[in-house]
Amino acid sequence: MSIKPAVPCLMLLAAMAGPAIAADPLPEAIAAPGETVVLSVHAEGAQVYECKGAADGKLAWAFREPIATLLSEGKTVGRHYAGPNWELTDGSAVVGKAIGNAPGASPADIPWLKLEVASRRGSGTLTPVTTVQRINTHGGKLDGACDKAGEFRSAPYSADYVFLKK
């Protein structure tokens, strides 16, 4: 019987780093080689959709905004909202712009994302952040018919956000 020491070491490192770090490599489209982790948090919230007319004239659900609480070790440390913005209780905040995506684990899961920081405000933990990754998504996609323009619906989701610096 041969033992591959790299696998247990990766699993141990992933366990020590917390839930946001996967033992498997991230998809290339959202990887951030050479960057280091500043903070990993878990998010619980909803993806909000609005019923709008599509190009073909039919009504369809269009993504409007995320609304989520950012958690670390079970405690609220910030919030995530339209922009997309991530704001911590220490007053630091970043706004991201999506530059890569990969499918979620199931058809009901919103995609994993790589976002570059487009702007920042305040000072604190997020001040040095240059990249944000959304991984380990669960839920967030909205199914069903859209009957009335201007109607809003939300789909519960959870994800892990990893804040990195170059």
Contacts in CASP RR format, 6 or more apart in sequence:
PFRMAT RR
TARGET T0000
AUTHOR 0000-0000-0000
METHOD contacts of the structure
MODEL  1
MSIKPAVPCLMLLAAMAGPAIAADPLPEAIAAPGETVVLSVHAEGAQVYE
CKGAADGKLAWAFREPIATLLSEGKTVGRHYAGPNWELTDGSAVVGKAIG
NAPGASPADIPWLKLEVASRRGSGTLTPVTTVQRINTHGGKLDGACDKAG
EFRSAPYSADYVFLKK
10 23 0 8 1.000
11 23 0 8 1.000
13 21 0 8 1.000
13 23 0 8 1.000
14 21 0 8 1.000
14 22 0 8 1.000
14 23 0 8 1.000
17 37 0 8 1.000
17 40 0 8 1.000
18 40 0 8 1.000
19 40 0 8 1.000
19 42 0 8 1.000
19 136 0 8 1.000
19 160 0 8 1.000
20 40 0 8 1.000
20 41 0 8 1.000
20 42 0 8 1.000
20 135 0 8 1.000
20 136 0 8 1.000
20 160 0 8 1.000
20 161 0 8 1.000
20 162 0 8 1.000
21 37 0 8 1.000
21 40 0 8 1.000
21 162 0 8 1.000
22 135 0 8 1.000
22 136 0 8 1.000
25 31 0 8 1.000
26 102 0 8 1.000
26 112 0 8 1.000
26 133 0 8 1.000
26 135 0 8 1.000
27 102 0 8 1.000
27 112 0 8 1.000
29 100 0 8 1.000
29 101 0 8 1.000
29 102 0 8 1.000
29 114 0 8 1.000
30 100 0 8 1.000
30 101 0 8 1.000
30 102 0 8 1.000
30 112 0 8 1.000
30 113 0 8 1.000
30 114 0 8 1.000
30 133 0 8 1.000
30 135 0 8 1.000
31 114 0 8 1.000
32 114 0 8 1.000
32 131 0 8 1.000
32 133 0 8 1.000
32 164 0 8 1.000
34 166 0 8 1.000
35 130 0 8 1.000
35 131 0 8 1.000
35 164 0 8 1.000
35 165 0 8 1.000
35 166 0 8 1.000
36 164 0 8 1.000
36 165 0 8 1.000
37 162 0 8 1.000
37 163 0 8 1.000
37 164 0 8 1.000
38 125 0 8 1.000
38 126 0 8 1.000
38 128 0 8 1.000
38 129 0 8 1.000
38 163 0 8 1.000
38 164 0 8 1.000
38 165 0 8 1.000
39 72 0 8 1.000
39 125 0 8 1.000
39 126 0 8 1.000
39 129 0 8 1.000
39 162 0 8 1.000
39 163 0 8 1.000
40 72 0 8 1.000
40 160 0 8 1.000
40 161 0 8 1.000
40 162 0 8 1.000
40 163 0 8 1.000
41 70 0 8 1.000
41 71 0 8 1.000
41 72 0 8 1.000
41 77 0 8 1.000
41 78 0 8 1.000
41 160 0 8 1.000
41 161 0 8 1.000
41 163 0 8 1.000
42 70 0 8 1.000
42 71 0 8 1.000
42 72 0 8 1.000
42 74 0 8 1.000
42 158 0 8 1.000
42 159 0 8 1.000
42 160 0 8 1.000
42 161 0 8 1.000
43 68 0 8 1.000
43 69 0 8 1.000
43 70 0 8 1.000
43 71 0 8 1.000
43 80 0 8 1.000
43 157 0 8 1.000
43 158 0 8 1.000
43 159 0 8 1.000
43 160 0 8 1.000
43 161 0 8 1.000
44 68 0 8 1.000
44 69 0 8 1.000
44 71 0 8 1.000
44 158 0 8 1.000
45 66 0 8 1.000
45 67 0 8 1.000
45 68 0 8 1.000
45 69 0 8 1.000
45 156 0 8 1.000
45 157 0 8 1.000
45 158 0 8 1.000
46 66 0 8 1.000
46 67 0 8 1.000
46 68 0 8 1.000
46 140 0 8 1.000
46 154 0 8 1.000
46 155 0 8 1.000
46 156 0 8 1.000
46 157 0 8 1.000
47 63 0 8 1.000
47 65 0 8 1.000
47 66 0 8 1.000
47 110 0 8 1.000
47 140 0 8 1.000
47 141 0 8 1.000
47 142 0 8 1.000
47 154 0 8 1.000
47 155 0 8 1.000
47 157 0 8 1.000
48 63 0 8 1.000
48 64 0 8 1.000
48 65 0 8 1.000
48 66 0 8 1.000
48 67 0 8 1.000
48 152 0 8 1.000
48 153 0 8 1.000
48 154 0 8 1.000
49 61 0 8 1.000
49 62 0 8 1.000
49 63 0 8 1.000
49 64 0 8 1.000
49 142 0 8 1.000
49 152 0 8 1.000
49 153 0 8 1.000
49 154 0 8 1.000
49 155 0 8 1.000
50 61 0 8 1.000
50 62 0 8 1.000
50 64 0 8 1.000
50 150 0 8 1.000
50 151 0 8 1.000
50 152 0 8 1.000
51 59 0 8 1.000
51 60 0 8 1.000
51 61 0 8 1.000
51 62 0 8 1.000
51 146 0 8 1.000
51 147 0 8 1.000
51 148 0 8 1.000
51 149 0 8 1.000
51 150 0 8 1.000
51 151 0 8 1.000
51 152 0 8 1.000
51 153 0 8 1.000
52 59 0 8 1.000
52 60 0 8 1.000
52 61 0 8 1.000
52 62 0 8 1.000
52 146 0 8 1.000
52 149 0 8 1.000
52 150 0 8 1.000
53 59 0 8 1.000
53 60 0 8 1.000
53 149 0 8 1.000
54 60 0 8 1.000
54 62 0 8 1.000
59 146 0 8 1.000
59 147 0 8 1.000
59 148 0 8 1.000
59 149 0 8 1.000
60 146 0 8 1.000
61 142 0 8 1.000
61 144 0 8 1.000
61 146 0 8 1.000
61 153 0 8 1.000
64 82 0 8 1.000
64 152 0 8 1.000
65 81 0 8 1.000
65 82 0 8 1.000
65 83 0 8 1.000
66 80 0 8 1.000
66 81 0 8 1.000
66 82 0 8 1.000
66 84 0 8 1.000
66 157 0 8 1.000
67 79 0 8 1.000
67 80 0 8 1.000
67 81 0 8 1.000
67 154 0 8 1.000
68 79 0 8 1.000
68 80 0 8 1.000
68 81 0 8 1.000
68 157 0 8 1.000
68 159 0 8 1.000
69 76 0 8 1.000
69 78 0 8 1.000
69 79 0 8 1.000
69 80 0 8 1.000
70 76 0 8 1.000
70 77 0 8 1.000
70 78 0 8 1.000
70 79 0 8 1.000
70 80 0 8 1.000
70 86 0 8 1.000
70 88 0 8 1.000
70 161 0 8 1.000
71 77 0 8 1.000
76 89 0 8 1.000
77 88 0 8 1.000
77 89 0 8 1.000
78 86 0 8 1.000
78 87 0 8 1.000
78 88 0 8 1.000
78 89 0 8 1.000
79 86 0 8 1.000
79 87 0 8 1.000
80 86 0 8 1.000
80 87 0 8 1.000
80 161 0 8 1.000
81 87 0 8 1.000
83 95 0 8 1.000
83 96 0 8 1.000
84 95 0 8 1.000
84 96 0 8 1.000
84 115 0 8 1.000
85 93 0 8 1.000
85 94 0 8 1.000
85 95 0 8 1.000
85 96 0 8 1.000
86 93 0 8 1.000
86 94 0 8 1.000
86 126 0 8 1.000
86 132 0 8 1.000
86 161 0 8 1.000
86 163 0 8 1.000
87 93 0 8 1.000
88 124 0 8 1.000
88 125 0 8 1.000
88 126 0 8 1.000
90 124 0 8 1.000
90 125 0 8 1.000
91 122 0 8 1.000
91 123 0 8 1.000
91 124 0 8 1.000
92 120 0 8 1.000
92 121 0 8 1.000
92 122 0 8 1.000
92 123 0 8 1.000
92 124 0 8 1.000
92 125 0 8 1.000
92 126 0 8 1.000
92 127 0 8 1.000
93 120 0 8 1.000
93 121 0 8 1.000
93 122 0 8 1.000
93 126 0 8 1.000
94 117 0 8 1.000
94 119 0 8 1.000
94 120 0 8 1.000
94 126 0 8 1.000
94 129 0 8 1.000
94 132 0 8 1.000
94 163 0 8 1.000
95 117 0 8 1.000
95 118 0 8 1.000
95 119 0 8 1.000
95 120 0 8 1.000
96 115 0 8 1.000
96 116 0 8 1.000
96 117 0 8 1.000
96 118 0 8 1.000
96 119 0 8 1.000
96 132 0 8 1.000
97 115 0 8 1.000
97 116 0 8 1.000
97 118 0 8 1.000
98 113 0 8 1.000
98 114 0 8 1.000
98 115 0 8 1.000
99 114 0 8 1.000
99 115 0 8 1.000
99 116 0 8 1.000
100 113 0 8 1.000
100 114 0 8 1.000
100 115 0 8 1.000
101 111 0 8 1.000
101 112 0 8 1.000
101 113 0 8 1.000
101 114 0 8 1.000
102 111 0 8 1.000
102 112 0 8 1.000
103 109 0 8 1.000
103 111 0 8 1.000
103 112 0 8 1.000
104 110 0 8 1.000
104 111 0 8 1.000
104 112 0 8 1.000
104 137 0 8 1.000
105 137 0 8 1.000
105 138 0 8 1.000
106 139 0 8 1.000
107 141 0 8 1.000
108 139 0 8 1.000
108 140 0 8 1.000
108 141 0 8 1.000
108 143 0 8 1.000
109 137 0 8 1.000
109 138 0 8 1.000
109 139 0 8 1.000
109 140 0 8 1.000
109 141 0 8 1.000
109 157 0 8 1.000
110 134 0 8 1.000
110 137 0 8 1.000
110 139 0 8 1.000
110 140 0 8 1.000
110 141 0 8 1.000
110 157 0 8 1.000
110 159 0 8 1.000
111 134 0 8 1.000
111 137 0 8 1.000
112 133 0 8 1.000
112 134 0 8 1.000
112 135 0 8 1.000
112 136 0 8 1.000
112 137 0 8 1.000
113 132 0 8 1.000
113 133 0 8 1.000
113 134 0 8 1.000
114 131 0 8 1.000
114 132 0 8 1.000
114 133 0 8 1.000
115 131 0 8 1.000
115 132 0 8 1.000
115 133 0 8 1.000
115 134 0 8 1.000
116 130 0 8 1.000
116 131 0 8 1.000
117 129 0 8 1.000
117 130 0 8 1.000
117 131 0 8 1.000
117 132 0 8 1.000
120 126 0 8 1.000
120 127 0 8 1.000
120 129 0 8 1.000
125 163 0 8 1.000
126 163 0 8 1.000
128 165 0 8 1.000
129 163 0 8 1.000
129 164 0 8 1.000
129 165 0 8 1.000
130 164 0 8 1.000
130 165 0 8 1.000
130 166 0 8 1.000
131 163 0 8 1.000
131 164 0 8 1.000
131 165 0 8 1.000
131 166 0 8 1.000
132 161 0 8 1.000
132 162 0 8 1.000
132 163 0 8 1.000
132 164 0 8 1.000
133 161 0 8 1.000
133 162 0 8 1.000
133 164 0 8 1.000
134 159 0 8 1.000
134 160 0 8 1.000
134 161 0 8 1.000
135 159 0 8 1.000
135 160 0 8 1.000
135 161 0 8 1.000
135 162 0 8 1.000
136 158 0 8 1.000
136 159 0 8 1.000
136 160 0 8 1.000
137 157 0 8 1.000
137 158 0 8 1.000
137 159 0 8 1.000
138 157 0 8 1.000
138 158 0 8 1.000
138 159 0 8 1.000
139 155 0 8 1.000
139 156 0 8 1.000
139 157 0 8 1.000
139 158 0 8 1.000
140 155 0 8 1.000
140 156 0 8 1.000
140 157 0 8 1.000
141 155 0 8 1.000
142 153 0 8 1.000
142 154 0 8 1.000
142 155 0 8 1.000
END
